Amino acid sequence: MEEKIKMHCLFCKSEQFELPDANYQPSHGEMIKCANCGRLNDYTSMLKVTQEKAIQIAKKEAEKMIKDFSRKFKI
C-alpha cells in the first residue's frame, strides 16, 4: 500500500500554498500562506494533523491485514 498524504490548509482544506519554489521545505513554526483562502497556517500544526491522518490510515490497513490473515489461516 502506498498512499500519498498531502498537507491541507487548516481552514479551507486546500492543498495549494504560496511557496517560493517547488522544492521549498518550510521550517517548524513557519507560517505558510494558503493560495486558496489566503490565511496563514502554522507549518508545525499542519504537520501534526498530517501525521495523525497517516497513523489512522496505517492502523486501518493493519487491521485489514490481520483480518485477511486470520481468514486465510482460520485463526
Backbone as CSV, one residue per row, in Angstrom:
resi,resn,N_x,N_y,N_z,CA_x,CA_y,CA_z,C_x,C_y,C_z
1,MET,0.848,-1.183,0.000,0.000,0.000,0.000,0.890,1.241,0.000
2,GLU,0.684,2.059,-0.963,1.402,3.329,-0.990,0.388,4.416,-1.257
3,GLU,0.157,5.210,-0.254,-0.822,6.285,-0.373,-0.124,7.593,-0.042
4,LYS,-0.282,8.551,-0.910,0.315,9.857,-0.650,-0.662,10.682,0.177
5,ILE,-0.150,11.278,1.217,-0.964,12.111,2.084,-0.438,13.534,1.955
6,LYS,-1.297,14.407,1.493,-0.887,15.795,1.285,-1.327,16.660,2.451
7,MET,-0.574,17.718,2.667,-0.963,18.692,3.683,-2.106,19.525,3.142
8,HIS,-2.992,19.904,4.040,-4.142,20.720,3.674,-4.174,21.976,4.538
9,CYS,-4.741,23.023,3.985,-4.973,24.244,4.745,-5.860,23.879,5.933
10,LEU,-5.526,24.366,7.097,-6.297,24.067,8.300,-7.664,24.744,8.291
11,PHE,-7.866,25.682,7.381,-9.113,26.445,7.344,-10.039,26.027,6.204
12,CYS,-9.494,25.935,4.978,-10.353,25.641,3.821,-10.074,24.270,3.200
13,LYS,-9.061,23.562,3.707,-8.683,22.214,3.248,-8.032,22.176,1.862
14,SER,-7.654,23.327,1.327,-6.966,23.379,0.039,-5.580,22.744,0.168
15,GLU,-5.068,22.219,-0.929,-3.720,21.647,-0.969,-2.721,22.616,-1.609
16,GLN,-3.167,23.811,-1.929,-2.332,24.783,-2.634,-1.825,25.856,-1.678
17,PHE,-0.506,26.069,-1.697,0.118,27.061,-0.826,1.062,27.945,-1.622
18,GLU,1.251,29.145,-1.154,2.168,30.083,-1.793,3.573,29.839,-1.231
19,LEU,4.405,29.173,-2.038,5.770,28.863,-1.638,6.733,29.463,-2.653
20,PRO,7.958,29.801,-2.229,8.926,30.423,-3.139,9.244,29.570,-4.373
21,ASP,9.332,28.233,-4.199,9.568,27.342,-5.334,9.099,25.936,-4.976
22,ALA,9.076,25.044,-5.963,8.531,23.696,-5.780,9.334,22.858,-4.780
23,ASN,10.607,23.120,-4.627,11.460,22.342,-3.726,11.590,22.959,-2.333
24,TYR,10.855,24.006,-2.079,10.956,24.708,-0.796,10.470,23.828,0.345
25,GLN,11.237,23.749,1.427,10.867,22.990,2.618,10.713,23.955,3.788
26,PRO,9.472,24.166,4.256,9.246,25.073,5.380,9.901,24.557,6.662
27,SER,10.134,25.462,7.594,10.701,25.124,8.902,9.587,25.035,9.931
28,HIS,9.847,24.295,11.010,8.865,24.210,12.091,8.557,25.614,12.625
29,GLY,7.289,25.878,12.830,6.850,27.167,13.346,6.645,28.224,12.277
30,GLU,7.037,27.932,11.054,6.883,28.889,9.966,5.405,28.990,9.560
31,MET,4.991,30.150,9.143,3.624,30.367,8.698,3.594,30.261,7.173
32,ILE,2.683,29.422,6.673,2.551,29.160,5.244,1.205,29.713,4.780
33,LYS,1.230,30.537,3.723,0.013,31.159,3.221,-0.717,30.235,2.244
34,CYS,-2.013,30.027,2.485,-2.850,29.231,1.601,-3.107,30.028,0.319
35,ALA,-2.937,29.380,-0.825,-3.162,30.043,-2.107,-4.650,30.194,-2.406
36,ASN,-5.492,29.446,-1.705,-6.931,29.499,-1.943,-7.604,30.569,-1.078
37,CYS,-7.465,30.462,0.237,-8.185,31.381,1.133,-7.317,32.527,1.645
38,GLY,-5.995,32.417,1.465,-5.095,33.488,1.876,-4.740,33.502,3.350
39,ARG,-5.261,32.560,4.121,-4.975,32.529,5.560,-3.625,31.877,5.814
40,LEU,-3.019,32.272,6.927,-1.726,31.722,7.304,-1.913,30.464,8.144
41,ASN,-1.156,29.433,7.816,-1.187,28.158,8.515,0.158,27.920,9.175
42,ASP,0.141,27.477,10.414,1.369,27.113,11.115,1.838,25.764,10.577
43,TYR,3.043,25.727,10.019,3.567,24.500,9.407,3.607,23.344,10.408
44,THR,3.999,23.608,11.637,4.080,22.552,12.645,2.707,21.953,12.913
45,SER,1.680,22.784,12.998,0.318,22.284,13.208,-0.150,21.464,12.017
46,MET,0.147,21.933,10.823,-0.230,21.195,9.613,0.458,19.832,9.588
47,LEU,1.721,19.802,9.985,2.485,18.561,10.011,1.881,17.572,11.009
48,LYS,1.483,18.056,12.175,0.870,17.185,13.189,-0.445,16.589,12.684
49,VAL,-1.270,17.389,12.042,-2.554,16.909,11.505,-2.296,15.848,10.436
50,THR,-1.327,16.083,9.573,-0.998,15.142,8.514,-0.441,13.843,9.089
51,GLN,0.389,13.936,10.120,0.936,12.733,10.753,-0.171,11.915,11.408
52,GLU,-1.119,12.563,12.049,-2.241,11.852,12.667,-3.061,11.116,11.614
53,LYS,-3.270,11.750,10.485,-4.014,11.108,9.401,-3.259,9.875,8.905
54,ALA,-1.948,9.976,8.779,-1.124,8.846,8.332,-1.216,7.691,9.331
55,ILE,-1.214,7.995,10.607,-1.330,6.962,11.640,-2.679,6.272,11.549
56,GLN,-3.744,7.032,11.353,-5.082,6.440,11.224,-5.149,5.501,10.020
57,ILE,-4.592,5.923,8.900,-4.587,5.095,7.695,-3.785,3.811,7.939
58,ALA,-2.629,3.924,8.590,-1.798,2.753,8.866,-2.518,1.772,9.791
59,LYS,-3.218,2.284,10.798,-3.958,1.415,11.717,-5.066,0.670,10.984
60,LYS,-5.812,1.353,10.137,-6.880,0.707,9.371,-6.309,-0.367,8.455
61,GLU,-5.200,-0.073,7.814,-4.575,-1.041,6.914,-4.077,-2.257,7.695
62,ALA,-3.495,-2.048,8.869,-3.017,-3.152,9.699,-4.185,-4.028,10.145
63,GLU,-5.297,-3.414,10.554,-6.481,-4.173,10.958,-6.997,-5.020,9.799
64,LYS,-7.007,-4.459,8.605,-7.459,-5.190,7.420,-6.545,-6.378,7.143
65,MET,-5.247,-6.173,7.248,-4.291,-7.240,7.008,-4.450,-8.369,8.035
66,ILE,-4.689,-8.014,9.285,-4.883,-9.021,10.337,-6.144,-9.831,10.065
67,LYS,-7.232,-9.168,9.677,-8.469,-9.884,9.353,-8.259,-10.826,8.177
68,ASP,-7.590,-10.347,7.134,-7.317,-11.176,5.954,-6.457,-12.388,6.329
69,PHE,-5.468,-12.168,7.138,-4.578,-13.242,7.588,-5.365,-14.260,8.413
70,SER,-6.204,-13.773,9.316,-6.997,-14.661,10.169,-7.936,-15.518,9.334
71,ARG,-8.567,-14.917,8.339,-9.461,-15.678,7.451,-8.699,-16.720,6.644
72,LYS,-7.549,-16.326,6.149,-6.748,-17.201,5.301,-6.260,-18.439,6.079
73,PHE,-5.862,-18.226,7.312,-5.328,-19.325,8.111,-6.298,-19.810,9.191
74,LYS,-7.539,-19.336,9.134,-8.617,-19.751,10.043,-8.200,-19.720,11.500
75,ILE,-7.718,-18.561,11.912,-7.268,-18.373,13.304,-8.428,-17.887,14.149
